[in-house]
Amino acid sequence: MFAVLDVESLEGRRKPIARAIGARAVKLNRFDSGPGQEGFAHDERESGQEELYIPLSGTGSLRIGSEEVPLVPGRFVLVSADETRQVVAGDEGLSYIVAGAVPAP
């Protein structure tokens, strides 16, 4: 079994890639943020999932607690469930993927 999805078929800033393609175990979303756009600050304590941030194009930063990590294509950033995180797009905007999963016991 396999499935194919073209991102152009999805609208909005948040694109639920995994759900749209029919994945049952993988949690994956694409975000397309305009220049200077801020995501909401949150943690994943309730879900227990860690998240992997993967910049695709543009630039920005990921605020993790009191730290700021630059987001640029080719960089991967893993954030544990208990850390507060917030994405802020740079002057040219930012497209990025977030993959999340609950660690095995």
MDAnalysis code that builds the backbone (N, CA, C; Angstrom):
import MDAnalysis as mda
import numpy as np

u = mda.Universe.empty(315, n_residues=105, atom_resindex=np.repeat(np.arange(105), 3), trajectory=True)
u.add_TopologyAttr("name", ["N", "CA", "C"] * 105)
u.add_TopologyAttr("resid", np.arange(1, 106))
u.add_TopologyAttr("resname", ["MET", "PHE", "ALA", "VAL", "LEU", "ASP", "VAL", "GLU", "SER", "LEU", "GLU", "GLY", "ARG", "ARG", "LYS", "PRO", "ILE", "ALA", "ARG", "ALA", "ILE", "GLY", "ALA", "ARG", "ALA", "VAL", "LYS", "LEU", "ASN", "ARG", "PHE", "ASP", "SER", "GLY", "PRO", "GLY", "GLN", "GLU", "GLY", "PHE", "ALA", "HIS", "ASP", "GLU", "ARG", "GLU", "SER", "GLY", "GLN", "GLU", "GLU", "LEU", "TYR", "ILE", "PRO", "LEU", "SER", "GLY", "THR", "GLY", "SER", "LEU", "ARG", "ILE", "GLY", "SER", "GLU", "GLU", "VAL", "PRO", "LEU", "VAL", "PRO", "GLY", "ARG", "PHE", "VAL", "LEU", "VAL", "SER", "ALA", "ASP", "GLU", "THR", "ARG", "GLN", "VAL", "VAL", "ALA", "GLY", "ASP", "GLU", "GLY", "LEU", "SER", "TYR", "ILE", "VAL", "ALA", "GLY", "ALA", "VAL", "PRO", "ALA", "PRO"])
u.atoms.positions = np.array([
    [0.843, -1.178, 0.000],
    [0.000, 0.000, 0.000],
    [0.886, 1.238, 0.000],
    [0.517, 2.252, -0.757],
    [1.204, 3.527, -0.713],
    [0.217, 4.615, -1.080],
    [0.584, 5.855, -0.759],
    [-0.262, 7.009, -1.069],
    [0.644, 8.162, -1.469],
    [0.116, 9.056, -2.289],
    [0.854, 10.223, -2.765],
    [0.007, 11.455, -2.482],
    [0.652, 12.516, -1.994],
    [-0.050, 13.767, -1.700],
    [0.817, 14.924, -2.181],
    [0.249, 15.827, -2.927],
    [0.930, 17.053, -3.317],
    [0.471, 18.159, -2.385],
    [1.415, 18.853, -1.752],
    [1.095, 19.862, -0.744],
    [0.223, 20.977, -1.318],
    [0.305, 21.222, -2.610],
    [-0.508, 22.263, -3.235],
    [-2.000, 21.986, -3.109],
    [-2.376, 20.741, -2.817],
    [-3.791, 20.399, -2.684],
    [-4.359, 20.804, -1.324],
    [-3.508, 21.256, -0.413],
    [-3.948, 21.653, 0.929],
    [-3.874, 23.168, 1.078],
    [-4.839, 23.735, 1.787],
    [-4.876, 25.182, 1.983],
    [-4.535, 25.535, 3.427],
    [-4.218, 26.820, 3.639],
    [-3.984, 27.327, 4.988],
    [-2.534, 27.280, 5.394],
    [-2.239, 27.895, 6.533],
    [-0.879, 27.936, 7.068],
    [-0.444, 26.560, 7.548],
    [-1.330, 25.854, 8.264],
    [-1.041, 24.508, 8.781],
    [-1.622, 23.490, 7.828],
    [-0.772, 22.598, 7.375],
    [-1.199, 21.567, 6.443],
    [-1.009, 20.192, 7.105],
    [-2.107, 19.517, 7.439],
    [-2.023, 18.226, 8.139],
    [-1.646, 17.089, 7.184],
    [-0.381, 17.025, 6.855],
    [0.123, 16.085, 5.850],
    [-0.229, 14.633, 6.201],
    [0.106, 14.201, 7.407],
    [-0.102, 12.796, 7.788],
    [-1.576, 12.412, 7.704],
    [-2.442, 13.252, 8.236],
    [-3.876, 12.947, 8.205],
    [-4.388, 12.935, 6.764],
    [-3.985, 13.931, 5.967],
    [-4.468, 14.036, 4.592],
    [-4.037, 12.857, 3.723],
    [-2.868, 12.298, 4.011],
    [-2.383, 11.183, 3.199],
    [-2.853, 9.836, 3.744],
    [-3.467, 9.853, 4.942],
    [-4.014, 8.628, 5.513],
    [-3.089, 7.888, 6.453],
    [-2.024, 8.541, 6.924],
    [-1.103, 7.886, 7.871],
    [-1.812, 7.660, 9.204],
    [-1.567, 6.522, 9.812],
    [-2.192, 6.221, 11.099],
    [-1.214, 6.304, 12.257],
    [0.073, 6.089, 12.019],
    [1.056, 6.095, 13.098],
    [1.918, 7.350, 13.096],
    [2.050, 7.987, 11.946],
    [2.925, 9.143, 11.806],
    [2.124, 10.422, 12.030],
    [2.671, 11.353, 12.824],
    [2.076, 12.678, 13.005],
    [3.003, 13.677, 12.329],
    [2.500, 14.371, 11.297],
    [3.347, 15.264, 10.525],
    [2.498, 16.399, 9.960],
    [2.946, 17.619, 10.174],
    [2.272, 18.804, 9.655],
    [3.285, 19.699, 8.962],
    [2.821, 20.413, 7.942],
    [3.631, 21.437, 7.296],
    [3.016, 22.784, 7.626],
    [3.874, 23.756, 7.926],
    [3.432, 25.115, 8.213],
    [4.092, 26.058, 7.216],
    [3.314, 26.981, 6.680],
    [3.817, 28.019, 5.786],
    [3.507, 29.358, 6.448],
    [4.521, 29.985, 7.037],
    [4.353, 31.227, 7.794],
    [4.837, 32.416, 6.985],
    [4.062, 33.502, 7.036],
    [4.446, 34.733, 6.372],
    [5.551, 35.445, 7.130],
    [6.147, 36.462, 6.541],
    [7.219, 37.210, 7.194],
    [6.816, 37.686, 8.596],
    [7.660, 37.367, 9.576],
    [7.442, 37.804, 10.955],
    [6.328, 37.096, 11.694],
    [5.643, 36.163, 11.064],
    [4.509, 35.484, 11.711],
    [4.992, 34.604, 12.855],
    [4.284, 34.666, 13.978],
    [4.620, 33.871, 15.158],
    [3.603, 32.761, 15.350],
    [4.096, 31.566, 15.623],
    [3.229, 30.476, 16.037],
    [2.883, 30.675, 17.501],
    [2.032, 29.836, 18.050],
    [1.706, 30.010, 19.458],
    [2.681, 29.228, 20.327],
    [3.002, 29.801, 21.475],
    [3.902, 29.143, 22.422],
    [3.139, 28.000, 23.087],
    [3.731, 26.825, 23.109],
    [3.072, 25.668, 23.705],
    [4.098, 24.608, 24.084],
    [3.646, 23.638, 24.851],
    [4.437, 22.439, 25.110],
    [3.572, 21.249, 24.717],
    [4.114, 20.067, 24.840],
    [3.383, 18.849, 24.491],
    [3.269, 17.918, 25.688],
    [3.232, 18.505, 26.911],
    [3.127, 17.685, 28.118],
    [1.885, 16.790, 28.088],
    [0.774, 17.347, 27.620],
    [-0.479, 16.584, 27.604],
    [-0.408, 15.393, 26.649],
    [0.132, 15.609, 25.459],
    [0.216, 14.523, 24.477],
    [1.408, 13.611, 24.749],
    [2.451, 14.158, 25.394],
    [3.655, 13.382, 25.665],
    [4.567, 13.213, 24.460],
    [4.262, 13.893, 23.362],
    [5.073, 13.670, 22.168],
    [6.246, 14.631, 22.072],
    [7.360, 14.097, 21.590],
    [8.482, 14.942, 21.221],
    [8.241, 15.370, 19.786],
    [8.838, 16.514, 19.405],
    [8.627, 17.026, 18.057],
    [9.958, 17.331, 17.386],
    [10.010, 17.015, 16.108],
    [11.172, 17.291, 15.278],
    [10.786, 18.381, 14.291],
    [11.488, 19.513, 14.330],
    [11.240, 20.657, 13.450],
    [12.228, 20.600, 12.297],
    [11.694, 20.701, 11.056],
    [12.505, 20.570, 9.853],
    [12.203, 21.750, 8.927],
    [13.061, 22.773, 8.909],
    [12.850, 23.910, 8.006],
    [13.010, 23.496, 6.544],
    [12.100, 23.975, 5.689],
    [12.149, 23.661, 4.255],
    [12.657, 24.831, 3.425],
    [12.142, 26.038, 3.715],
    [12.570, 27.223, 2.984],
    [12.359, 28.451, 3.857],
    [13.091, 29.513, 3.533],
    [13.029, 30.725, 4.343],
    [13.887, 30.579, 5.586],
    [13.674, 31.488, 6.536],
    [14.421, 31.464, 7.797],
    [13.485, 31.854, 8.927],
    [13.957, 31.646, 10.132],
    [13.204, 32.010, 11.322],
    [13.937, 31.514, 12.539],
    [13.216, 31.412, 13.635],
    [13.826, 30.891, 14.853],
    [12.796, 30.088, 15.623],
    [13.321, 29.204, 16.467],
    [12.504, 28.389, 17.347],
    [12.874, 28.768, 18.770],
    [11.923, 29.375, 19.479],
    [12.137, 29.710, 20.882],
    [11.838, 28.464, 21.701],
    [12.846, 28.013, 22.439],
    [12.704, 26.831, 23.295],
    [13.069, 27.277, 24.694],
    [12.055, 27.422, 25.555],
    [12.306, 27.996, 26.870],
    [12.864, 29.389, 26.689],
    [14.040, 29.654, 27.244],
    [14.671, 30.971, 27.121],
    [15.708, 31.024, 25.989],
    [15.849, 29.945, 25.237],
    [16.820, 29.880, 24.129],
    [16.139, 30.197, 22.802],
    [16.932, 30.703, 21.826],
    [16.458, 30.898, 20.459],
    [17.386, 30.146, 19.526],
    [16.824, 29.209, 18.779],
    [17.596, 28.406, 17.838],
    [17.231, 28.853, 16.422],
    [18.201, 29.298, 15.621],
    [17.902, 29.673, 14.231],
    [17.379, 28.473, 13.439],
    [16.357, 28.713, 12.639],
    [15.816, 27.684, 11.747],
    [16.205, 28.027, 10.323],
    [16.948, 27.147, 9.698],
    [17.375, 27.292, 8.309],
    [17.285, 25.917, 7.653],
    [17.013, 25.864, 6.354],
    [16.968, 24.573, 5.674],
    [18.249, 23.780, 5.914],
    [18.084, 22.501, 6.162],
    [19.220, 21.628, 6.446],
    [19.455, 21.415, 7.930],
    [18.770, 22.148, 8.784],
    [18.906, 22.006, 10.234],
    [17.687, 21.253, 10.771],
    [17.917, 20.360, 11.707],
    [16.856, 19.597, 12.356],
    [16.916, 19.896, 13.848],
    [15.764, 20.175, 14.468],
    [15.732, 20.503, 15.890],
    [14.707, 19.613, 16.577],
    [15.150, 18.858, 17.575],
    [14.289, 17.976, 18.360],
    [13.953, 18.661, 19.674],
    [12.657, 18.677, 20.040],
    [12.209, 19.308, 21.277],
    [11.415, 18.285, 22.078],
    [11.769, 18.114, 23.359],
    [11.058, 17.165, 24.213],
    [9.679, 17.710, 24.579],
    [8.817, 16.830, 25.041],
    [7.426, 17.185, 25.350],
    [7.306, 18.275, 26.407],
    [8.216, 18.320, 27.350],
    [8.077, 19.249, 28.477],
    [8.604, 20.655, 28.200],
    [9.262, 20.872, 27.073],
    [9.805, 22.193, 26.748],
    [8.759, 23.057, 26.036],
    [8.670, 24.323, 26.425],
    [7.826, 25.272, 25.715],
    [8.540, 25.687, 24.440],
    [7.782, 25.746, 23.337],
    [8.366, 26.107, 22.052],
    [7.449, 27.044, 21.287],
    [8.072, 27.905, 20.452],
    [7.338, 28.844, 19.613],
    [8.182, 29.148, 18.391],
    [7.590, 29.024, 17.217],
    [8.274, 29.333, 15.962],
    [7.979, 30.776, 15.567],
    [9.020, 31.482, 15.127],
    [8.879, 32.846, 14.622],
    [9.539, 32.898, 13.252],
    [8.758, 33.263, 12.240],
    [9.287, 33.346, 10.871],
    [10.157, 34.585, 10.718],
    [11.167, 34.494, 9.855],
    [12.043, 35.620, 9.557],
    [11.424, 36.551, 8.526],
    [12.218, 37.483, 8.035],
    [11.754, 38.516, 7.109],
    [11.231, 37.970, 5.785],
    [11.678, 36.800, 5.375],
    [11.235, 36.229, 4.098],
    [10.179, 35.142, 4.274],
    [9.717, 34.933, 5.508],
    [8.768, 33.862, 5.788],
    [9.501, 32.566, 6.058],
    [8.749, 31.525, 6.412],
    [9.343, 30.241, 6.767],
    [8.351, 29.123, 6.489],
    [8.793, 28.113, 5.774],
    [8.024, 26.877, 5.607],
    [8.789, 25.787, 6.334],
    [8.056, 25.005, 7.125],
    [8.712, 23.958, 7.910],
    [7.750, 22.808, 8.182],
    [8.341, 21.675, 8.494],
    [7.611, 20.453, 8.834],
    [7.809, 20.205, 10.327],
    [6.759, 19.721, 10.983],
    [6.864, 19.250, 12.366],
    [6.390, 17.796, 12.382],
    [7.271, 16.901, 12.825],
    [6.926, 15.492, 12.993],
    [6.922, 15.209, 14.482],
    [5.875, 14.559, 14.962],
    [5.768, 14.281, 16.389],
    [5.422, 12.832, 16.661],
    [5.907, 12.342, 17.800],
    [5.588, 10.984, 18.232],
    [5.835, 10.873, 19.727],
    [5.147, 9.941, 20.337],
    [5.355, 9.650, 21.753],
    [6.482, 8.632, 21.854],
    [7.528, 8.921, 22.643],
    [8.632, 7.969, 22.779],
    [8.156, 6.625, 23.350],
    [8.765, 5.548, 22.891],
    [8.442, 4.216, 23.408],
    [8.861, 4.136, 24.880],
    [8.105, 3.420, 25.687],
    [8.469, 3.288, 27.115],
    [9.776, 2.566, 27.335],
])
